[in-house]
Amino acid sequence: MRMTTANKITIGRIVLVPCFIVALLAYTENGEDLYRWLAISFFTVAAVGDGVDGWVARHFNQRSEMGALLDPLADKLLLVLGLVILSLDNGPQLDRIPLWLTATVLCRDVMLLVLLVLVNYLVGKGTVRPHIIGKAATVFQMACVLWALLKWDPHWLFILAAAATAGTGISGLLYLRDGIAMMRRRHTPPAAAK
């Protein structure tokens, strides 16, 4: 399997995740502002890389099975770990991201994993197309992490978290609907399908 430019960018994003986490944990531990700015930089580069690798894959026809697996993995690692750490009590250093956002993201991702296993087991290889609401939820989640790291107005952090939670929950329901529809089509007898 040939390594495409889009896949190299995605792997670079995955490599940035531990750098982001180490810098974030160092900041929460000792409050040294350099670590906070390092965490912001690593997170921003990884988040922007999400759009760049997608654009490269589409524009240069570099879509691949490897990219389809690694791209969401890079997103999940970056966002879930960032949300989990920032929803903990990090003392005076950082405002907390509401725990209900983190719980919603974790529940949706576990549900999607179970759904993916079920669809692949019962139906075979299924394709699930991303919904625009899911992409919007990801943008809101990224905005929450950056907002908290930049120490901007906590009132707006709450509003961003509410929007991210709503988008995450709705996108989870849409994916659940799509997965159930795929499984039903598989088990519908040919005569009944007419």
Buried (B, 14 or more C-beta within 10 A) or exposed (E): EEEBEBBEBBBBBBEBBEBBBBBBBBBBEEBEEEBBBBBBBBBBBBBEBBEBBBEBBEEEEBBBEBBEEBBBEBBBBBBBBBBBBBBEEBEEBBBBBBEEBBEBBBEBBEBBEEBBEBBEEEBEEBEBEEBEBBEBBBBBBBBBBBBBBEEEEEEEBBBBBBBBBBBBBBBBBBBBEBBEEBBEEEEEEEEEEE
